[in-house]
Amino acid sequence: MSNDHDRAAAQSSWLPRLYMSAPALFCFCGMVTVMIVLWSLGFRLNADADDLLKIHEIRTLLETGNIFDRTMPGIAQPEPYISHWPWIVDLPYAAFAWLLAPFAGFEPALMAASFVVPLLLFVPALYFYNRLIVAMGFACPAIALPLALIFAARTFFEYAPGRIDYHNLQILLLLAALVLLLSRNRLSPFVNGLLTALAIAISAEFAPFFALVMAVYAFDWIAGRDESATGITGFGVALAIGAIGLFAATVAPSAYAAVKCDTYSAPHLLALTAAGLSFAVVPRLVGTRGGWAMRAALLLVFAAISLVALVKLFPQCLDGPYASMDAYVRDNMLNRILQELSLFRRPDFVLSSGFPSMLLLFVGALAPVVICTGSHGRSRPLVILALFSLLGLVLAIDYLRYFRYLPIFSGIGLIFVLESLLPQGSGLRRYLKSPVPAPSRKYALILPGLVLSVAMALYHLAVRPSQAAIPAAEFADSCDLDHFGAQRGWPSGAIVFSPPLIGSHFVALADGPKVVTIPNHPSAKGIERSYRFLDPMTADPRAILDASKATHVAICAWRGAPSPALEAAYPFAAALMEGKPPAWLRECPTDASSPLRIYSYRNADGSDAGCPASTLSAQALP
């Protein structure tokens, strides 16, 4: 009987043992299952219009094979649309689709890539996140990992099927950089220098985080830590090599002298190369002479010289990537996008459903900082986590687009909070205990985040940030496009004039028409025309349509009874939405359930543009 009992106990314990030996694998399977189930139910986690443009970019890269020409053929404003993302962002998806296409066909391979590749990128991202949690010293990292993933799910949904924007690559590179920063391997700084160059070449959005990576290497050398001179030199050499190599790989020789503030170009090359060379040269100049003050001063001098050179050579980049955008587009479109605002300008902060989650993010982000203020038990991994967490919090408050990344750090911070709140002697607390002594007061880890949340709430109640009235184009672009389908049989040379979001859905289709605009800043001229076309203050909308050389107009359909309020606020837009076009537009037949109305205008030679051959199909985007 005892043998039977032992066998049953062994059988019941093999699964926990297997989980404890490979927690990241189990968590990966669990997260992927959740993301696929939600995707199959129609939820597009963290999705936005950039995913639609990426489909078009990857398709274009595969069709043309031209890695340097980033002109997107499906977008005619009529000015060419030139993507600000380098081809290396599309490479994982294009490579997967290219390998699969001979067996499945081109379009199915492209759809499979958009489904599978984000999940594949999640594998190394989760590996590095697990390494980061292990470095924090929790008694049982296998228990801490799933809890951190639950808290940080919003960020890791960037790896959901169909989420093919560049954000998942950014997160992966940041997590890898953090793990390498904590590694004692002699090659880690060199690899980190290459990763830093790659991250900035993809997008400067994470430049503050990687500037902090550089600052940590600089501080280690200034403080005279062991092997720090070798580390900062290796990082600097790799950063300079990576910057130059990526410039050659992503920029056409004819554009070497071109200055583009929103994509990898000469200003970025100079900044990275100067930083890399200063890291490589200064330790050689100093050698073993001088103290920390001399080391810090030399690095600061090199940094100041580089900064002055950048400002003198590229003053146009001081106003950021949106410097050339017209003020009309800024006021009516860009400044109305929630992620482009600071938290101080968000109009619905206090009453929003996201307020509780923001409070949790604040608490989790500040918890490592609070622990590091103690005088004992401070560890290097925890200090680095606290620095990045604090930077992430500041960035998120100043610029809401960074809120999608803050859960990476808050997720780990909330484990410290949870451990401090659990009863003494509880099993879970023993598993989550870390060697870092938390503040003696039970709610000390919660208080800073709570105070910050209350302060932000009081500010919003006192100041009450507000936005201007909704522009007509935004209202005419707000229909449900989740099951968007395209009219088939578009006349040859058709160019659709529409608000930006509708345009992004058209451009993602394999056999769709060209569009005038999409909601990305390189399409600012098209965005301005689409907004002015529907603006009640525009005297002659037809002139704007002529300037765009469009042959058709697409707009969200108002299928219910006429709305007097809509007609009073947006008379021209309401007429188009209700199917009452002016004489110079002719409505095309559409399905009664279609979210759109489509109008034909005329071809460039003055002839009738004609209508698509059939009604909206059930064709759905990935």
N, C-alpha and C positions, 0 to 999 in steps of 0.2 A: 504494500500500500504506500509506503514511504517513497519507493521508486517512482510510482505513478505521480505522486505529489511533486517530486523533484522535476520530473519531465514536464509537467504542466507549468511549473514555475519558470523553467528554462524557456519553454515556448512563449510564455507571456512576456518575458523580459527581452527577447531577441530584438523586437522592434524598437524599444527605447534605446538599446545599445547601438543599433544601427543608426538611429537618428543622432545620437550623441557623437558618433564617429563622422557623420557627414551632414551637419545641420543645414549648410548652405544648399545642398542638393534638395533636401526636403522642402526648404523654404522656396526654392526656385519652382519646384513642381506645384506647390500650393499657390504661389502668386500667379504663375502662368495659367493655371486652371481658372482662377478667379477672373483674370483679364480676358481669357478666351470666352468664358461664359457671359461676362458682361458685354463683350463685343458681339456675341451671337444674339444677344437680346436687344441690340441696337444702340447700346451706350458707346459713345465715342469719347473715351477717357482722355482728358486734357487736349482734345483735338481742336485745331483751329484751321483757318484758311491756308496757312503755310503748307499744310500737308497736301492740299490740292495742287499748289504750285510745284511742290517737290515731285509729284507724279509726272507732271509735264516736263520738268527739268530732266528727270531720269530718262524718260522716254526720248527726249531730244538728244541727250548724250549718247544713248544706245543707237539711235538712228543715224546720227552724224559722225560719231566717233571723234569729234573735235573737242579737245579738252580745254582749249584756250578761248574759244568763242562762246561766251555765255549769253549771247543774244537769243531770246526765246521767240521762235517764229510764230507762235500762236497769239501774240499780244502786239497789237498795232494801235498806237495812241493818236495819231499814226507814227509818232516817234518810236524808234526801236526800244524794246524793253531789254535791259542788260542786267542780268541777275547779279546781286552783290555777294552771293555765296560761291565759293570756289568749287571746282568739280570734285575735290576730294571728299566733300560732304555727301555727294551722290555715289561715291565709289562702292561702298558695301552693297547697296541695293542694285546698282548697275551690274556688278560682278555676279551676284546671285542670279539675277534675271538672265544675264548672258549665258551662264552655265546651264540654266534650266530651259531656255527658249527652244533649243533643238528638239526637246522631248515634249514640251507642253504647248509650244507656240508663244509668240512674242507677248501679246497682251496677258494671257494667263500667267506667264512667267513674271511679268511686271506686277500683277496683282499678288502673286505668291510672295514675291520679294517684300512688298509692303506689309504683308502679314507676318512673315517669318523673321526677317532680319532684325526688327526691333526686339523680338524675343531672344535672338541669338546675342545681341549686344547686351542684353540683361545678364547673361552668364558672367562675363568678366566684371560688370558693374557690381553684381551681388557678391562676387568673390572678394573684390577690394573692400566693399562695405563690411563684410564679415571680418576681414583682416583688421579694419579700423576698430571694430567693436572688441575684437580680441586684444588689441593693443591697449584698450582702456582698463584691462585687468579685472573684469568681472569674474566672480567665482565660477560661473558657468556660462560662457559665451553662447552656448547652444540654446539657452533659455533667453538670453538677452536679445539675440538676433531676431527671432520672430516678433518680439515686442517692439523692437525698433522699427521693423518693417511695417507693422501696423500703424505706428505713429507717423512714419514717413511714406505711407502709401501714395499720397498725392504726388510726391516727386517721382516715385518709381513707376507710376502709371504712364510716365513718359516713354516707357518701353512696351506699351500696349500695342496690339496689332493695329496697323494703319497709322500709327504715330511716327511718321517718317521725317519730321522736322529735325533740325540739327541739335536740339536740346539734349537728346539722349547721348549723343557723342560728347557734348560738353560735360555732362554729369560723369560719364565714364572716365574722361581724362582728368577731371578734378579729383575723383576718388583715387585714381591711380597715383596722382601727384601727392596726395596726402599720405598714402601708404609708403611711397618711396621716400617721402620726407622723414618718416619714422624709421625707415630701414637703416641698418648698419652696414649693408653691403657696399663695397667700395664703388661699384658701378652705378648705384642708385642715383647719385647726383647727375651723372652724365645722362642717364636715361630720362631723368626729370627735366633736364634742359631741352632735350628733344621734344618731350611731351608739351612743355610750355610753348615752344615755337609752334607746334602743331595746333594747340588750342587757340592761340592768337591768330594763326592763319585761317582757322575755321571761322572765328568771330571774335571781335574784341569785347564781347559782352562779359566774358569771364576775366578780363584783364585785371580787375581789382583783386580777385582771388589769387591769380598767378603772380601779381606784384607782391602779395603777402608771402607766397612761396619763396620768391627771391629775397624778401626781407628776412625770412628765417635763416636762409643760408648765409646772408650777410651778417646777421646777428651772431650766429655760431662762430664765424671767423673773427669778428670784432671781439667777442668774448674769449677767444683763444681756446675753444674746445678742441679736443683731440681730433686729428684728421680733418679739421674744418678747412684748412688751406687747400688740401687736396680736393675736398668736396666742392668748395666754391669755384675753384679753378675748373674742375670737370664740368660743373653745371654751366659756367660761362662759355667754355669752348663749345659744348654741345648746343647751347642756345644760339650762338653765332652761326655755327654750321647749319643747324636746323633752319634758322631764319633765311639764310642764303639759299639753301637747297629747296625749301618750299617756295620761295620767290621764283626760282627758275622753273619749278614744276607747275606753278599755277598762273604765272603771268607770261603772256606772249612777249617775245623779244621786242616787238614794235611798241609795247606799252610799258616798257621798263621805266620811262621817265614820267609816265602819267601819275597824277596825284588823285587818289580816290580815298576819301575819308571813311567810307562805309564798307570798304572791302580791303583785303590784303594788297598793299601796294607800297610804293616807295616810303611813305612816312612810317609804316609799320616795320618795314625792313630796317630802316635806320634806327628806330627805337630799340628793336630787339638786338641788332648787331652791336650797337653802342653799349647796351647793358651787358651783353655777353662778353665783349672785349674788356670792359672795365672789371668784371668779375675775374677774368682770366689774367689780366695784366697787373692789377693792383697788388695781389698777394705776392707776385714775383718781385715787384718793386720794393715792397716793405720787407720781405723775408722774415727774419726773426727779430728785426729791430722795431722799436716803438711800442707803445702801449695801445690800449683800446681807443683812446682819444685820437691818436694819429691815424689809426686804421679807419675809424668812422669818418674823420675829416677827409681823407683821400677818396673814399667812396662817394661822399657827398659832393666833393668837387667834380668828380667825373660825372655824377648824375646831373649836377647843375649845368655843366658844359653841354651835355647831351640834350637837356631840356631846352636850353637857350637855342641850340642849333635847330631843334625841331620847330620851335615857335617861329624862328626867323625864316626857315625854309618853307614851312607849311602853315602859314597863319590861317588859311581857310579852314583848317580842321579844328580850330579852337572852339567852334560852335557845335561840334559833334556831327554825327552822320546825317542829321536832318537839316543841316544848315541851308541847303539850297531849296528847301521846300517852301512853297508860297504860303504867305500868312493866312490866306483864305482856307487852304487845305489844313493848316495847323489848327485853326479855330473851329472849323466845321467837322473835321474828321479825326485827325491825330489826337488832339487834346480831349476827345470824347471817348477814346479807347481806354478802358479802365487800367490796363497794365502799363500804359504810358504816363500815368499820374503818380504823384507821391501820395502816401497815406494821408497827408495833411489836406489833400485836395479831393479825396474820395468823398462823394456826396452822401453815400448811404452806409457809412462805416458802422455807426452805433446800432442801427436797426437792421443791419444785414444778417442773413443766416450764417454768414461766415465769421461773425464776431467771436463766438465761442472757440472756433478753431484757431483764430488769430491769437486769442488769449493763451491757448495751449502752446502755440508756437513761440510766443514771447517767453513763457515760463521755461520751456525746454531750451530755448536759445541762451537764456541768461543763467541757467543752473550751473553749467561748467564754469562760467565766469565767477559766480559766487563761491564755488568750491576753491577756485584758484586764489581767491583773496585770503584764504586761510594761511597760516604760517607754517603748517606742517603737511607732509604727505603729497606735496605738489609733484606730479610726474610730467615728463616731457610730452607724452601723448596727450594728456589732459590739457596742458597749457596750449598746445597747438590746436586742439579741438576748440578750446575757449576762444582763441584768437579768431579762428575762421567762423565760429558761431556768432561772435559779436560783429564781425564784418558783415556776415550774411544778414543779420538783423538790421544793421544800419542801412545796408543797400535796399533791403525790402521795404523799409519805411520810406526811404527817399524815392524809390522807383519800384512800383508794385510788380513789375515783371519778375523781380527777384524772389517774390514770395513762393514761386514754384520750386525754388532750390532750398529755401530755409529748412524744410522738414528733414533734409539730410542730417543737419546738425541738431535740430530740436528733437528728432527721434531718439538720439543717443542721450541728450540731456534729460529727456523725460524718464529714462530708465533710472537715472540717479534720483530724480524726484520720487518715482514710484517706490524705490528701495527705501527712501527716507520716511515714507508715509506708512509702510507696511508694519504690522505689529512685530515687536521683538520676538524672535524665536520662530516666526512663521517660515515654512519651507521655501516659499518663493523668495523671501528676503535673503535667506542664506544663499540661494542660487545667484541673486543679483548683487550681492555684496561686493564692493570693490576695495582695494587697499587704500584708497584715498579717503581720509576721514571727512565726512560731511559736517557742516555746521551743527553745533549742538542743539540749537533750537529747531524744533520739529518742522516748522513751516518756513524756515529761512530760505530754502531753495525756491519756494513759490512766490514769496513776497516781492522780489524785484519785478518779475514778469507781471504780477497782478497790479503793482503800482503803475508800471508803464501802460498797461491796458486801460486802467482807470484814467490816467492822465490824458491819453489819446481820446478817450470817450468824452471827458470833460471839455477838451479842446473843441471837439466837433459839435458838442451841444452849445458851446459858447459862440463859435465862429460860424457854424452851419455852412460849410462849403456848398456851393451850388453850381449848376451848369446852365448854359444857355438853352434856349428852346431847341428841340430836336430838328435837325435839318430835314428837308423833304426827302433827300436822297437816302438818308438813314432809315426813315420810315418806309420808303419804297423798296428797301433792301432787307426787310425784317421778316419775310415770310419763312415758313418751314421748308427748308431745302434738304432735310435729312434723307429723303428718298428721291432726290433730284434725278430726273432723267432728261435725256436730250432729244429734241426733235431730230429725226433722221431725214436724210435726203436734203440737206441744206444746199441751196444754190451755190454754184462755184464762186469762190471769192467773197462769200458772205462774211461780214464783220459786224458783230453784235455790240451795240451801245447799251450799257446797263450800269446800274450801281455796282460797286466793286465786288461785293460778296457773290452776287449772281455771276459776275464775270469769272471769278475763281472757280466756280463749279463747271462752267462751260469749258474753261481752258484745261481742266483735268481729264476731259473725255478724249478718247482715242480718235473719234471721227467727228468731233464737234467743230463749230465755226471758230474763226478768230474772234478775239474780244478787244475792246478798246482799253479796258482797265481792270485791275485786280487790286486788293487792299494791301499792297506793299509799297514802301516809299519810292522805289525806282519807277513806280507807275504814277508818280505825283501829278504829272500833266494830265493823264487820263482821269485820275480821281477828280481833279479840279473841274474838268469838262463835265463829268457825269453829275457832280454836285451843282454846278452852275446851270446845267440843262434843266434841272427840276426845281431850282431856286425860284420862289415867287417873284423875286426882285429882278430876274432876268427878263428883259424886254423881248428878245427874239431867240427862243430856244433853238429854232431851226438853224441859225447861224452857227451855233455850237456843234450841232449835229453835222453840218457841212464841214466844219474844221476838223472833225475827227475822221471824216471819210467813211463813216459807218453806213451799212446798208440795211440794218435792222435795229429795232429797239426791243429790249426785254425788261420787264418790270414786274414786281410782285402784283398779283391779282387780288383785287377786292371783290370777293364773290357774293357777299351778302347784300342787304339793302343799302342804297346810297347813304352815306354819312354826311350830314350837313356840317358837322365839326371838321371833318377831314377836308371837305370841299372848301370851307372857309379858310382853313389854314394853308392848304396846299392846292390851290385850284387846278393848276396844270398837272401836277403829279396825281391828284385824285381822279382827274378825267382819264388819264392813261390807266390807272389801276382799276377803274370801274368800267373800262371798255368804251370810253367816249373820246376817241382821239380827234385831233384836228384833221382838216381835209388832206393835209400832206402826209399823213400816215394811214396805212391800211392794216386792220387787224387780221392776223393769221389765225386759222382754226386751231384750237388747242382743246385738250380734254377738259371736261367740266371739273375734274378734280385737280387739275394742274395748279401748282402754286404761282405760275407765271402767266402773263399776257405777252404775246409777241406781235410786233408790228413790223411790216416791211416799209422801207423808205424808197431808196432808189440807188442804182449803181452809179459808178463814177461817170459813165457816159450819159447819164440822165435817164436810162431805161428803167423799167419797173424791176425792182429787186426780186420779186417773187417771194413765195413762202416755202417753208420746209414741206417736204412731201407727205409727212405723216404726223399724227398726233404724238403727244408725249408717251414714250414707252415706259416699261417697268425697269429699264436699265438703271442699275444703282451703282453708286461709287463705292469703292472699298472703304 
